[in-house]
Amino acid sequence: MMTSQEVPFEAQLEARAQIIEALLRRLLDERLLPGEIARPQRLLAAMRHGVLNGGKRLRPFLVLESAALFDADPEAALRVATALECVHCYSLIHDDLPAMDDDDLRRGQPTVHRAFDEASAILAGDSLLTYAFDIIADEATAVPAGRKLALVLGLARAAGPGGMAGGQALDLEAERTAPDEGGIIRLQAMKTGALIRYACEAGAILADAPQGDRERLAEFGSAIGLAFQLADDLLDLTADTETMGKATGKDAAAGKATLASLNGVDWTRAQLRGLVAQAHALLEPYGERAALLKQAASFVAERTK
């Protein structure tokens, strides 16, 4: 029988993704919660289309594994991980809208506004965002009130104007203002990195780990968040639409600079190697317990789609 370290990383990622999807399916049924009046079927269908369409589920994986690093309650970690995935999927639904990136494909399927309509896509995204906070605040997420408050506050700030949403605003501006390298790094740290940073720190919050551990895991998340975006930019330059399941080459077509386009493929690959080394070094104090998180850092930088 293989140990967890001997199972291929992508199989471990897929196993966690299936657990997350099973909970998402249960949460997005037609069961009314206290205080709800009705759940419109078309809205639920649009929400399901936006979240139950595959994907690596990397962010919830990071929540689960960072929580396991500190022996946090696995059921509470699963619910927080699922809430984070709702926020991530909301951002993708809105990012694909004609007013944003105007994409027709996501994960190889029609985007929500193409499968339904723009209004349904906006409402599906709105609903997923608010439902994320419902999931964490619900008594079924069995963590002490102080930790629950920290989780809600951290997610709100990672997703809001000083995090992901603000990063998307900067990304739209970048089509007109051509930010310098520092501006691009700030944009990417917000749009992509903020939720990944939160995912890694959330496990430490769930376990009430010491502040030093929280900061170390957040720094780990920042490193792999930048690596994720660099790898994404590299794939936008080198991969095709069929491989990626979404349009590629859109940044260049829009005249939008990325670190990869500014500095070239070789520079980007060197930066990715450096970020992986940094991420691994941050996890050294945890020894073999951090093996899967180290593999996640390598996977983020080396992925091909």
N, C-alpha and C positions, 0 to 999 in steps of 0.2 A: 504494500500500500504506500502510495507516494505521500510525502509530507507536503504542507502548503507551499514550501519553497520550491519543491520539485515540480509542481503543477505549472504549466506554461502561464505566463502572466495574462495573456489575452483570454485564456480560459477562466482565470480568476476574475477578470474584469467582467466577462460575460455572465458568470454565475451571480455576481453582485447585481448586475443589470437586471437579471430576471427577477430577483427579489424586489428590487425597486419597482419594476413594472407591475408586479403582482399587487403591491400596495397601492400604486397609482390607480390600477383598475378598480380596486375596492373603494378607494376614495372618490372616484369619479362615476359612481353608479347613481341611481336615481333616489337613493335613500335621503330623506330630509333630516337635517340636523336641527336641534333645538334653536328656535329663533328664525329658521328659514320658512318661507311661504311656499315656494315651488322651485323646481329646477327645470327650466325649459329644455326640451329634448335637443333642439338644434344647437343651442349653446353648449350643452354637454358634448354633443357630437363633435363640434369644432374644437373644444378643449381636448377631447380624446385624440383627435387627428393631430393636434399639435404636440402631444406628449407621448403617445403610444405608437410612434413611427420609427422605432429603432434608436440608434445613437449609442455611443459608448458608455454613457452615464458616468463619465469620469469624475465629475464634481461630487456626486453622491458616494462614489467609491472612495474618494479622498476623505469624506466625512467619516465613513465607516471604518476606514483603516487608521485614521488619526485617533478616533475614539477607542479602537481596540488597543492602540499603543499604550493607553493609560487605563485600560480595563473599565471603560465607561459602560453604562447599561446598553446592551446591543439593540434592544427594542426602541429605546429613546433615540439612539443614534440613527436607526432606520427611519424614524419619522422626521427627524431633522434633515437627513439626507434627501428624503422625498420632497420635503418643503423646498429645499434648495433647488432641486430639479424642476419644480414648478416655476420658480423664478427664472431659471435659465431658459426654460421652454417658452415662457411668456416673452422673454427678450428676443428669442429667435422669431416668434410669430410677428412681433412688431418690427423687428429689423428687416423682415422680408417684404413689408408693405410697400406699395408704390411710392409713398412719401419718403421712405427711407432708402433701402437698397434695391427695391423693386425686383425681387427674385421670384422665379416661377417654380424652382425646385428646392427642396430641403430633404436631405437624407434619401435622395432618389425618388421622392414623391412630390406631388403638387403641394405648394405651400398652402397654408390655411386660407388665405384670401383668394387663391385660385380654386381650391376645392369647395369653398363656400362663397363668401363675398367679403368685401373689406370691412363692413360693419361687424360681421360675425367674428372676423379675425381680431379686430380691436377689442371686442367684448370678451372673447376667449382669453386674450392676453391679460386684460384687466382682471378677469376672474381668477386666472392662475396666480397672478401676483398676490391678490388679496387672500386667496385660499392658502397660500404658503404660510402666512402669519396665523391663520386659523389652525393649521396643522400643528404648529409649534405651541401655540397658546392653549390648545385643547388639553383637557386633563389626561387624555390618553398618552400624551408625551410626559412621562412620569419622571420629571426632574424637579428639584427644589425651585421655588419661585425666583430666587435671585439669579440662578443660572439660566432659567427660562427667559428672564428679562434681558440678560446679557446676550443670549442667542438671538432674540428678536431685534434688539438694538444693533447688534453686529450685522445682521442680515439687511436691516433697513439702510444702514449706512453704506454697506457694500453695493446695494442695488440702486441707491438714490442719486441725487444730484452731485454728490462728491465721490461717486463710484461709477457703477455701470451706466446708468442713464446719462450722467454727465459726460462719460467717455463717448457715448454714442453722439451726444451733441457736438463734442469736439471732432468726432469723426466726420460728421456732416460739414462742419466748418472747414475741415482739411481739404475738401474738394475745391474750396475757394481761396484759402489763405496759405497753403503750402507751408506747414509748420516745419521748424528745423528738427534736428535729431532729438533734442531734449523734449520738444513738444510732442513728437511721435511717441517717445518713451512714456511720457505722462499720459497721453491718450490711451495707449495700450494697457498701462497699469490700471487704468480706470475701467475701460470697456471690457477687457478680457480678464485682467489679473485680479480685480477686486473680488469676484465671486470665488475664484480659485483660492485666493488667500483666505477668504472666510471659510471655505470648505476645510482647509487644513487646521485652522485655529478652532473651529467649532468642536472638534473632537476633544481638544484640551479643555474647552469651556464645559462641555458635557461632564467631564471627569473632575471638574474643579481642580485642575492641575495648577501647580505654582505659576506665577506670572512669567518667570523665566522660560518655562516650557511653552506657554502660550505664545510668547514673543518668538521663540525659536521655530515653532510650527508655522507661525504667520510668515516669518522670513523665508522658510522653505516654500510656502505657498507663493510668495512673491517671485521667487526664482523660477519655479516651474510655470507660473503664469506668464512670465516673459518668454520662457522657452516655448510654451504652447503657441503664443502669438507669432514668434519668429518662425516656428515650424509651419504655421498656417500661411504666413506670408510667402515662405519658400514654396509651399505646395501651390499657392496661387500663381506662382511664376512657372512652375515646372510640371504640375499635374494636369490631367484633362478632366472635363466635366463628368464623363462616365465613371472615372475612378472615384472622384470626390462626391458624387451624388448631388452636386450643386454647381452653379456657374463658377468658372475660374477666369482669371485675367481681368476681373472687374475693376480692381484698384488701378491698374495701368490704364484701362480704358477711360476711367473717370479722372485721370490725371492726379491720382492720389498717391503720394509718396509713402513707402514703407521702409523700415530699416533694411529689409532684404533688397529692395529696388535701389536704395541709395548706395549700399555698400557691396552688393554683389553676393553671389551664391557661396563662394568660398569663405568670405568673411562671416556670413550667416551661419554656416556649418561650424566654423571655429567657435563662434559665440555660443552656439547650442552645446558644444562639448564643454565649454567653460561653465555654463549654467548647470549642467548635469553634475559636474564635479562639485560645484558649490552646494547644490542640493544634497548630494550624498554626504558631504562633510558636515552639514548641519544635523544630519541624523546619526552621526557616529556615536553620540552618547547613549543611544538606545540599543545598540548592538543588533542582534539578529531579529529582535522584535520589529525593527523598522525595515526588514528586507523587502516587503511588498511595496512600501512607500518609495524605497529606492528604485525598485523596478518601475514604478509609476513615473518617476522622474525621467528615466531612460526612455520609456515608451512615449512620453509626451514629445521628447525631442526627436525621436527616430521614426515617428509614425509616417506612413505613406498615404494616408487618406484621412 
